[in-house]
Amino acid sequence: MTASTPAARQLAKRAGAPRATASAGNLKGLGAGKGDFDTFRQMAPMSQRRAIADGFDAIIIERVARELLGVPVQSLLSALSLPSSTILRKIAKHDRLSQNESDRVARVLYILNLAIDLFEDSERAAAWMSRVNAELDGLKPIEVLDVQPGYDQVRDILSRAQFGVTA
């Protein structure tokens, strides 16, 4: 992954941008379009919820893995406890992810945005997500985002680091 990829540049934009007012219903297959990462980041929380409930385009898995995290697709699927054969079939058929599958991908996007805000660099943020963390019992942040308590812990680690609070 390089910071010069369009998706990485878009994801790295600061939160100062106004929130998009478009509803999730206007976004067909969120994740397939060039500006979708930034669009999702700027959406109001209830619009994000609707986009997740509608299901992201399955190709978002490949895009997040390759363009944002710089990891193999299989690594992301394993980390999020998503069934490889099902997801790869959905990607090949240009299907949408389920609400549960989309929610797991959204957690990665949320945490990656927080990490980019902290590190001010998309490559460093992606590297941090793939590095073992003692506060996560020796797991990588990406490996605990499959369930809500893991997501909450990673978000807490990033928030404390951003505000200089020690554990």
C-alpha positions as CSV (number, residue, x, y, z in Angstrom):
1,M,0.0,0.0,0.0
2,T,1.2,3.4,-0.8
3,A,0.0,6.7,0.5
4,S,-0.3,7.8,-3.2
5,T,-3.1,5.5,-4.1
6,P,-6.4,7.3,-4.6
7,A,-8.2,5.3,-1.9
8,A,-5.4,5.9,0.7
9,R,-5.4,9.6,-0.1
10,Q,-9.2,9.8,0.2
11,L,-9.2,7.9,3.5
12,A,-6.4,10.0,4.9
13,K,-8.5,13.3,4.5
14,R,-9.2,14.9,7.8
15,A,-12.6,14.8,9.6
16,G,-13.0,18.6,9.0
17,A,-14.9,17.8,5.8
18,P,-18.7,18.2,6.0
19,R,-20.7,15.1,6.4
20,A,-22.5,13.9,3.2
21,T,-26.2,14.2,3.3
22,A,-26.9,11.5,0.8
23,S,-28.8,8.5,2.1
24,A,-27.4,5.1,2.0
25,G,-30.1,4.2,-0.5
26,N,-28.4,6.4,-3.1
27,L,-25.2,4.3,-2.9
28,K,-25.5,1.1,-4.9
29,G,-23.0,-1.5,-3.8
30,L,-20.9,0.7,-1.5
31,G,-17.3,-0.3,-1.9
32,A,-17.1,-0.7,-5.6
33,G,-16.6,2.9,-6.6
34,K,-13.5,5.0,-6.6
35,G,-14.6,7.5,-4.0
36,D,-16.6,5.1,-1.8
37,F,-14.2,5.0,1.2
38,D,-14.3,8.8,1.6
39,T,-18.1,8.9,1.0
40,F,-18.6,6.3,3.8
41,R,-16.4,8.2,6.1
42,Q,-18.3,11.4,5.5
43,M,-21.8,9.9,5.9
44,A,-23.8,10.6,9.0
45,P,-23.9,7.7,11.4
46,M,-27.5,6.7,10.5
47,S,-26.7,6.7,6.8
48,Q,-23.6,4.5,7.5
49,R,-25.9,2.2,9.4
50,R,-28.3,1.9,6.4
51,A,-25.3,1.3,4.1
52,I,-24.1,-1.5,6.3
53,A,-27.6,-3.0,6.6
54,D,-28.0,-2.8,2.8
55,G,-24.7,-4.7,2.4
56,F,-21.5,-3.4,0.9
57,D,-20.4,-4.6,-2.5
58,A,-18.2,-7.7,-1.9
59,I,-15.4,-6.2,-3.8
60,I,-14.8,-3.9,-0.8
61,I,-13.0,-6.8,0.8
62,E,-10.3,-6.8,-1.9
63,R,-10.1,-3.1,-2.0
64,V,-9.6,-2.7,1.8
65,A,-7.1,-5.5,1.9
66,R,-5.0,-4.4,-1.0
67,E,-5.5,-0.6,-1.3
68,L,-5.8,0.4,2.3
69,L,-4.0,-2.3,4.4
70,G,-1.6,-3.7,2.0
71,V,-2.3,-7.3,3.0
72,P,-3.5,-10.4,1.2
73,V,-7.3,-10.8,0.9
74,Q,-7.1,-14.1,2.8
75,S,-5.4,-12.4,5.7
76,L,-8.3,-9.9,6.0
77,L,-10.9,-12.6,5.7
78,S,-9.2,-14.7,8.4
79,A,-8.7,-11.7,10.7
80,L,-12.4,-10.8,10.4
81,S,-13.5,-14.5,10.8
82,L,-15.3,-14.3,7.4
83,P,-15.7,-17.6,5.4
84,S,-13.3,-17.5,2.5
85,S,-15.3,-19.5,0.0
86,T,-18.5,-17.6,0.6
87,I,-16.8,-14.2,0.3
88,L,-14.7,-15.1,-2.7
89,R,-17.9,-16.4,-4.4
90,K,-19.7,-13.1,-3.6
91,I,-16.7,-11.2,-5.1
92,A,-16.7,-13.2,-8.3
93,K,-20.5,-12.8,-8.7
94,H,-20.4,-9.1,-7.8
95,D,-22.8,-9.8,-5.0
96,R,-23.3,-7.8,-1.8
97,L,-22.1,-8.7,1.6
98,S,-24.5,-9.5,4.4
99,Q,-25.2,-7.0,7.1
100,N,-22.9,-8.9,9.5
101,E,-20.1,-9.1,6.9
102,S,-20.5,-5.4,6.0
103,D,-20.4,-4.5,9.7
104,R,-17.0,-6.2,10.1
105,V,-15.6,-4.4,7.2
106,A,-17.0,-1.1,8.5
107,R,-15.2,-1.7,11.8
108,V,-11.9,-1.9,9.8
109,L,-12.7,1.4,8.1
110,Y,-13.6,3.1,11.3
111,I,-10.5,2.0,13.1
112,L,-8.2,2.8,10.1
113,N,-9.6,6.3,10.1
114,L,-8.9,6.7,13.8
115,A,-5.3,5.4,13.2
116,I,-4.8,7.7,10.3
117,D,-5.9,10.6,12.5
118,L,-3.4,9.6,15.1
119,F,-0.4,8.8,12.9
120,E,-1.2,11.3,10.2
121,D,0.0,8.8,7.7
122,S,-2.0,6.0,6.0
123,E,0.9,3.6,5.7
124,R,1.9,3.9,9.3
125,A,-1.7,3.4,10.3
126,A,-2.0,0.3,8.2
127,A,1.3,-1.0,9.6
128,W,0.0,-0.4,13.2
129,M,-3.1,-2.4,12.5
130,S,-0.9,-5.4,11.4
131,R,1.5,-5.2,14.4
132,V,1.2,-7.3,17.6
133,N,-0.1,-5.2,20.5
134,A,0.5,-6.1,24.1
135,E,-2.7,-4.4,25.2
136,L,-4.6,-6.9,22.9
137,D,-3.0,-9.9,24.6
138,G,-0.4,-10.1,21.8
139,L,-2.9,-10.0,19.0
140,K,-2.9,-7.5,16.1
141,P,-5.6,-4.8,16.1
142,I,-6.9,-6.2,12.8
143,E,-7.4,-9.6,14.4
144,V,-9.8,-8.4,17.1
145,L,-12.2,-6.3,15.0
146,D,-14.4,-9.3,14.3
147,V,-16.4,-8.8,17.5
148,Q,-17.6,-5.7,19.3
149,P,-15.4,-6.0,22.5
150,G,-12.3,-6.2,20.3
151,Y,-13.3,-3.2,18.3
152,D,-14.1,-1.3,21.5
153,Q,-10.6,-2.1,22.9
154,V,-8.8,-1.0,19.8
155,R,-10.8,2.2,19.6
156,D,-9.9,2.8,23.3
157,I,-6.2,2.3,22.6
158,L,-6.2,4.8,19.8
159,S,-8.2,7.3,21.8
160,R,-5.9,7.1,24.7
161,A,-2.9,7.5,22.4
162,Q,-4.4,10.5,20.7
163,F,-5.0,12.3,24.0
164,G,-1.8,11.2,25.7
165,V,-3.5,9.0,28.3
166,T,-1.5,6.0,29.5
167,A,-3.1,2.6,30.3
